[in-house]
Amino acid sequence: MSTTTTMTTIKHFINGVETAGAGDRSQPVYNPATGAVTAELRLANRADLDATVAAAKAASVKWGDFSLAKRTAVLFTFRELVASHVEELAALVTAEHGKVISDAKGEIGRGLEVIEFACGIPTLLKGEYSDQVSTGIDVFSFREPLGVVAGITPFNFPVMVPLWMAPMAIATGNAFILKPSERDPSASMLLAKLWKQAGLPDGVFQVLHGDKETVDGLLTHPDVDGISFVGSTPIAKYVHETATAHGKRVQALGGAKNHAIIMPDADLDNAADHLAAAAFGSAGERCMAISVAVAVGDAAELLVKKVEERALAVKVRNGTEPDAEMGPVITPASKERIVRIVTEAEAAGAAMVVDGRDLVVPGHEEGFWVGPTVIDHVKTGMSAYTEEIFGPVLVVVRVEDLDEGIRLINSNPYGNGTAIFTSSGANARKFQRAVTVGMVGINVPLPVPVAYHSFGGWKASLFGDKHIYGPEGVSFYTRGKVITSRWPEPTHASGASYNFPSN
């Protein structure tokens, strides 16, 4: 079956208009399901970066003075526009990322939740007031926007992660520059058009495409006040160190190695269903994917059998097909890395339960395919355990009891998400209190907090002290100001003292 692809050029969105920019570099964008090049992406140079930041700085001054009523009017309109373009956004995500349409719609839904939370910004920005702290003196506080903030976002959620950042930044009065992944950039351009259609002033939301040159420019530019980042741990660490060294506020969310403990008293059919979905959904390319099943005692043999059955039944297809449950991985390099790690585990003595290394999808032989893979008897020294695979691979580690499972999780350098499957409230409570992980699920495999809580891990999964979106997102994108005020009667205007006044 032959397919015809139309080549397009993906431009930047700077100061309210699409523009090719001044840079002379570009790179291809692929459809991972077919391996075909579908677009040429323009990459920014320093002149493009400077123009974008200058537009953001000018816009931030004006936008920060907009009333909360006017800001929320834009946000409510933007929310309705995103909701009415779910089909179009999802199609763009599937075409460039490869995830199935239903999963793409799911990430847009989670992004909409954050927009809805940001619509409540008047309440979230309420300050505090203390009357008569000293005779005739009042103290009050409020929060102001940082100014210009940038979001550097990953390929795996090209709509959701930008929506974790931009609505919060914009609602709090900042101008926002999005540097999306070069691998799936088209959805960000549609978001930019929807922001403009919603009435957002030019320069408040911009999209600048680029590679490390652009990232470094944002991290070091004197007029960028804050950086939000989601990606791998090595890059998160680099982003945090570089940007903070240049005086910026930074939240940098890194990688993960998420464990799920399965107790013998758990409903194993329920656990197996959720493990398969959490390991193989979106081809495992999620920072919240469950990649390690920690089977406790007698649960192991039956659990592995049940997970095997479900892995073999996953429908791996082009994400546009209505019955597709899992699509391809993002690039040939990703596939090669996943295959290498699985092969190393096999060579080290792990048991291959389900092997997806040689999967071929008929009619899509040039796509970047790896099938669901289950590896049992994995040891903690194997690369399949120590590395974040970021593919549809579930490794099984066997332990004797809950305490050993908790020690295993706590000794891991990552601390993003974890879960326990059990019917015991005592086990669940012990687990939730003992694990050194930022997000915990109890019979919930992907414990991604709703928008009015905040998302973020511990240890090597987060650099910076603020989690993303929710109340901590408001705090990150603003800074506090405290006013001490005295309005004396004209007849009592003097009384200044060289002492520190306290009453």
C-alpha positions in Angstrom: 0.0 0.0 0.0 1.5 3.3 -1.1 0.9 6.5 0.8 1.4 10.1 -0.3 2.8 12.6 2.2 2.7 16.3 1.8 5.8 18.1 2.9 5.2 21.2 5.0 7.5 23.8 6.6 6.9 24.3 10.3 7.8 27.9 11.3 8.1 29.8 14.6 5.3 31.9 16.2 6.9 35.2 17.2 5.0 38.3 18.4 1.7 37.1 17.0 2.7 35.8 13.6 4.1 32.7 12.0 7.6 33.4 10.7 10.5 31.4 9.2 12.9 33.4 11.2 16.4 34.4 10.4 18.0 31.1 11.0 19.3 29.1 8.1 19.1 25.6 9.7 16.3 23.1 9.7 15.6 19.4 10.4 13.1 16.8 9.3 10.0 15.7 11.3 9.0 12.1 10.9 5.8 10.0 11.2 7.1 7.2 13.5 4.5 4.7 12.2 5.7 5.0 8.6 9.2 6.3 8.9 8.4 9.0 6.4 9.5 12.6 6.6 6.4 14.7 6.8 7.8 18.2 7.5 10.8 20.5 7.7 11.2 22.3 11.0 12.9 25.7 11.0 15.4 26.1 13.8 16.0 29.4 15.5 19.3 31.3 15.5 20.4 34.0 18.0 18.6 36.8 16.2 15.4 34.8 16.4 15.9 34.2 20.1 16.6 37.9 20.8 13.6 39.0 18.9 11.4 36.5 20.7 12.6 37.5 24.2 12.3 41.2 23.3 8.7 40.8 22.2 8.0 38.8 25.4 9.6 41.4 27.6 7.6 44.2 26.1 4.4 42.1 26.2 4.9 41.0 29.8 4.8 44.6 31.1 1.5 45.3 29.5 0.0 41.9 30.2 1.0 42.0 33.9 -1.1 45.2 34.2 -4.2 43.6 32.8 -6.9 43.1 35.3 -7.6 39.6 36.6 -11.1 39.9 35.0 -9.5 40.4 31.5 -7.0 37.7 32.0 -9.6 35.1 33.0 -11.8 36.1 30.1 -8.9 35.1 27.8 -8.3 31.9 29.7 -12.0 30.9 29.6 -12.1 31.5 25.8 -8.9 29.6 25.3 -10.3 26.6 27.2 -13.3 26.5 24.9 -11.1 26.7 21.8 -8.9 23.9 23.0 -11.9 21.8 23.8 -13.3 22.4 20.3 -10.0 21.4 18.6 -9.4 18.2 20.4 -9.7 16.1 17.2 -7.3 18.3 15.3 -4.7 18.5 18.1 -4.9 14.7 18.6 -4.3 14.0 14.9 -1.2 16.2 15.0 0.1 14.4 18.1 -0.5 11.0 16.5 1.1 11.9 13.2 4.3 13.1 14.8 4.6 11.2 18.1 2.9 7.9 17.1 0.7 7.4 20.2 -2.8 6.2 19.5 -5.6 8.8 18.9 -7.4 7.9 22.2 -4.2 8.4 24.2 -3.6 11.7 22.4 -7.1 12.8 23.4 -6.4 11.8 26.9 -3.3 14.0 27.2 -5.3 16.9 25.9 -8.0 16.3 28.5 -5.4 16.5 31.3 -4.1 19.7 29.8 -7.6 21.1 29.8 -7.8 20.4 33.5 -4.9 22.8 34.1 -6.5 25.5 31.9 -9.6 25.2 34.0 -7.6 25.5 37.3 -5.9 28.6 35.9 -9.3 30.1 35.2 -9.6 30.5 38.9 -6.5 32.7 39.2 -8.3 35.6 40.9 -8.8 33.4 44.0 -5.4 31.9 43.7 -3.7 35.3 43.7 -5.6 36.6 46.8 -3.1 38.3 49.1 -3.1 38.7 52.9 -3.8 41.7 55.1 -2.8 42.4 58.7 -4.5 45.4 60.3 -2.9 47.5 63.0 0.3 45.5 63.4 1.7 48.5 65.1 -0.1 51.7 66.0 -1.4 53.1 62.7 0.5 50.7 60.6 -0.9 47.9 58.4 0.9 45.1 56.5 -0.4 43.4 53.4 1.1 41.1 50.8 0.5 40.0 47.2 2.2 38.2 44.4 3.5 39.7 41.2 4.6 37.9 37.9 8.2 37.2 37.3 8.1 38.7 33.8 9.4 36.5 30.9 9.4 32.7 31.5 10.2 29.9 29.1 9.0 26.3 28.9 11.2 23.6 27.4 9.0 20.6 26.8 9.6 16.9 25.8 8.3 14.9 22.9 6.2 12.5 24.8 3.4 14.9 25.7 3.4 17.7 23.1 0.1 19.2 24.2 -0.2 18.2 27.9 3.1 19.4 29.2 3.0 22.8 27.5 -0.5 23.2 29.0 1.0 22.3 32.4 3.1 25.4 32.1 1.7 28.1 29.8 -1.8 28.6 31.3 -0.3 29.0 34.8 2.4 31.3 33.6 0.0 33.5 31.6 -2.8 33.6 34.2 -0.3 34.9 36.8 0.7 37.7 34.4 3.9 36.5 32.7 4.8 36.3 29.0 5.6 32.7 28.0 8.1 31.3 25.4 7.6 27.7 24.5 10.5 25.7 23.1 8.8 22.4 22.2 10.5 19.2 21.2 11.8 19.2 17.6 10.3 15.7 17.1 6.6 16.7 17.3 6.3 20.5 17.0 3.1 21.0 15.1 0.6 20.8 18.1 2.4 23.8 19.7 1.8 25.9 16.6 -2.0 25.2 16.8 -1.9 26.1 20.5 -0.3 29.4 19.6 -3.0 30.2 17.1 -5.7 29.3 19.6 -4.2 31.6 22.2 -4.2 34.4 19.7 -7.8 33.6 18.7 -8.7 33.7 22.4 -7.6 37.4 22.5 -4.2 37.0 24.1 -2.0 40.0 23.2 0.8 39.4 20.8 4.1 38.4 22.5 2.5 36.8 25.6 2.7 33.3 24.1 5.3 32.5 21.5 6.8 29.3 20.0 10.5 29.2 19.2 11.8 26.0 17.6 15.4 25.0 18.1 18.0 22.6 19.5 20.7 23.0 22.1 21.7 26.3 20.8 18.2 27.7 21.5 17.9 26.0 24.9 21.3 27.5 26.0 20.2 30.9 24.7 17.1 30.8 26.9 19.0 29.5 29.9 21.4 32.3 29.8 19.5 35.3 28.3 19.4 38.2 30.8 15.8 39.0 30.1 14.4 35.5 30.8 13.4 35.3 34.4 12.3 31.7 34.8 12.6 28.3 33.2 10.3 25.3 33.3 11.7 22.1 32.0 10.5 18.5 31.6 12.8 15.8 30.2 15.6 13.4 31.1 17.5 13.7 34.4 20.9 14.6 32.9 19.4 17.4 30.9 17.2 18.5 33.8 20.3 18.7 36.0 22.1 20.7 33.3 19.2 23.1 32.8 18.9 23.7 36.6 22.7 24.3 37.0 23.0 26.6 34.0 19.9 28.7 34.5 20.3 29.2 38.2 23.9 30.2 37.6 22.5 32.9 35.5 20.1 34.1 38.2 16.9 32.4 37.0 14.2 30.6 38.9 14.1 27.0 37.7 11.8 24.0 37.9 13.4 21.1 36.1 11.6 17.7 36.1 13.8 14.8 35.2 13.5 11.1 34.5 12.0 8.2 36.4 12.2 4.5 37.2 8.7 3.9 38.5 8.1 0.7 40.6 4.8 -0.9 41.4 4.7 -3.4 44.3 2.2 -6.2 43.9 1.3 -7.9 47.1 0.0 -11.5 47.3 -3.3 -10.2 48.7 -3.9 -8.0 45.6 -6.5 -8.7 43.0 -4.0 -10.0 40.5 -6.3 -9.7 37.4 -6.8 -6.0 38.3 -3.1 -5.5 38.9 -2.1 -7.2 35.7 -4.6 -5.1 33.7 -3.2 -1.9 35.1 0.4 -3.0 34.9 0.0 -3.7 31.2 -1.7 -0.4 30.5 0.9 1.5 32.6 3.9 -0.2 31.0 2.8 -0.4 27.4 0.5 2.6 27.0 2.1 5.3 24.8 4.7 2.7 24.0 6.1 3.2 27.5 7.2 6.8 26.6 5.9 8.4 29.8 7.8 9.7 32.8 5.0 8.1 34.9 5.1 4.7 33.1 5.4 1.7 35.4 8.6 0.0 34.2 9.3 -2.2 37.3 6.9 -4.7 38.7 8.0 -5.7 42.2 6.4 -9.0 42.8 6.2 -10.0 46.5 6.5 -13.6 47.5 3.8 -15.9 46.2 2.3 -13.2 43.9 5.2 -13.6 41.4 4.4 -16.7 39.3 0.7 -16.0 38.7 1.3 -12.3 38.2 3.9 -12.9 35.5 1.6 -15.3 33.7 -1.3 -12.8 33.7 0.9 -10.0 32.5 2.3 -12.2 29.8 -1.2 -12.9 28.5 -2.0 -9.2 28.4 1.2 -8.2 26.7 0.6 -10.7 23.9 -2.9 -9.3 23.4 -1.9 -5.7 23.0 -2.9 -4.4 19.5 0.1 -2.6 18.1 -0.9 -0.5 15.1 -0.7 2.8 13.4 -2.2 5.1 16.0 -4.8 6.3 13.6 -6.5 2.8 13.4 -9.6 2.7 15.6 -8.6 -0.5 17.4 -5.0 0.5 18.1 -3.8 0.2 21.7 -0.1 1.0 21.2 1.9 2.8 18.5 5.6 3.0 17.6 8.4 4.6 19.5 9.5 8.0 18.5 12.8 7.5 16.6 15.0 4.8 15.2 17.6 5.7 17.9 15.0 5.1 20.6 14.2 1.7 19.1 17.9 0.8 19.0 18.4 1.8 22.6 15.4 -0.2 23.8 16.6 -3.3 21.9 20.1 -2.9 23.3 18.9 -2.8 26.9 16.6 -5.8 26.4 19.4 -7.8 24.8 21.8 -7.0 27.6 19.2 -8.2 30.2 18.8 -11.5 28.3 22.6 -11.9 28.1 22.8 -11.3 31.8 20.5 -14.1 32.6 17.1 -12.5 32.9 14.1 -14.5 31.6 12.4 -13.3 28.4 8.7 -13.7 29.0 7.5 -11.7 26.0 10.0 -10.4 23.4 9.0 -7.4 21.3 12.3 -6.7 19.7 11.5 -8.1 16.2 7.9 -6.8 15.9 6.8 -6.0 12.3 3.6 -4.2 11.6 2.3 -5.2 8.2 2.1 -2.3 5.8 4.3 -0.2 8.1 7.6 -2.0 7.8 9.6 1.2 7.9 8.0 2.4 11.2 9.9 2.5 14.5 8.3 -0.5 16.2 9.0 -2.3 19.4 6.4 -4.7 20.8 5.4 -5.1 24.4 8.2 -6.8 26.3 8.2 -8.5 29.7 11.4 -9.6 31.4 11.4 -11.7 34.6 14.1 -12.3 37.2 15.7 -9.0 36.6 18.5 -8.1 39.0 19.3 -4.6 40.2 22.7 -4.5 38.5 21.3 -5.0 35.0 20.9 -2.0 32.7 17.2 -3.0 32.3 16.8 -2.0 35.9 19.3 0.9 36.3 18.4 2.8 33.1 15.2 4.6 32.2 14.3 2.5 29.1 11.4 4.8 27.9 9.9 2.0 25.9 7.3 -0.7 26.2 9.3 -2.9 28.5 8.2 -4.2 31.9 10.8 -5.7 34.1 9.9 -8.0 37.0 12.0 -8.0 40.2 11.0 -10.5 42.9 11.2 -9.8 46.6 10.3 -11.7 49.7 8.2 -9.1 51.5 6.9 -5.5 51.6 9.8 -4.2 53.6 12.3 -5.5 51.0 10.2 -3.9 48.2 10.2 -0.5 50.0 14.0 -0.7 50.5 14.4 -1.5 46.8 12.4 1.6 45.8 14.1 3.9 48.3 17.5 2.8 47.1 16.7 3.9 43.5 18.1 7.3 42.6 14.8 8.3 41.0 11.7 9.3 43.0 9.0 10.3 40.5 6.1 7.9 40.9 5.3 4.6 42.5 2.3 2.4 43.3 1.2 -0.5 45.4 -1.5 -3.1 44.6 -3.0 -4.6 47.7 -6.2 -5.3 49.5 -4.7 -4.4 52.9 -5.1 -0.9 54.3 -2.2 -1.5 56.7 0.1 -2.4 53.8 -1.0 0.6 51.8 -0.6 3.1 54.7 2.9 1.7 55.6 3.9 2.0 51.9 2.6 5.5 51.4 4.5 6.8 54.5 7.7 4.9 53.9 8.6 5.4 50.2 10.8 8.3 49.3 8.9 9.1 46.1 6.9 12.3 45.2 3.7 10.7 43.8 2.2 7.5 45.1 -0.7 5.4 43.8 -2.7 2.9 45.9 -4.2 0.5 43.4 -3.7 3.3 40.9 -0.8 2.7 38.4 -0.3 6.2 37.1 -0.7 8.6 40.1 -0.6 11.8 38.1 -2.2 14.4 40.4 -5.3 16.4 39.3 -4.7 20.0 38.3 -5.5 21.5 41.7 -2.7 19.5 43.3 0.9 19.7 41.9 3.0 17.3 39.9 6.6 16.4 40.8 8.9 13.9 42.1 11.8 13.7 44.6 15.5 12.9 44.3 16.9 12.7 40.8 13.4 13.3 39.3 13.3 17.0 40.3 15.8 19.9 40.3 14.5 23.0 42.0 12.0 23.3 44.9 8.7 23.8 43.1 6.5 21.2 41.5 4.6 22.0 38.3 1.1 23.4 38.0 -1.4 23.5 40.9 -0.7 25.7 43.9 3.1 25.3 43.5 2.8 26.4 39.9 1.2 29.7 41.1 4.0 30.1 43.5 6.7 29.3 40.9 5.5 31.9 38.4 5.1 34.7 40.9 7.1 36.4 43.6 5.8 37.9 46.8 5.8 41.5 47.8 5.0 42.7 51.3 3.8 46.3 51.9 4.1 48.0 55.3 1.8 51.1 55.2 1.2 54.0 57.5 -1.1 56.9 56.8 -0.8 59.3 59.8 -3.2 62.1 60.6 -1.6 65.4 59.7 -1.3 66.4 63.3 0.7 63.3 64.1 2.9 63.1 61.1 6.1 63.3 63.0 7.4 60.9 65.6 10.2 59.3 63.5 12.7 57.3 65.6 16.2 56.1 65.1 15.2 52.9 66.9 13.7 49.9 65.1 9.9 50.5 65.6 7.8 47.7 67.0 4.8 49.3 68.6 
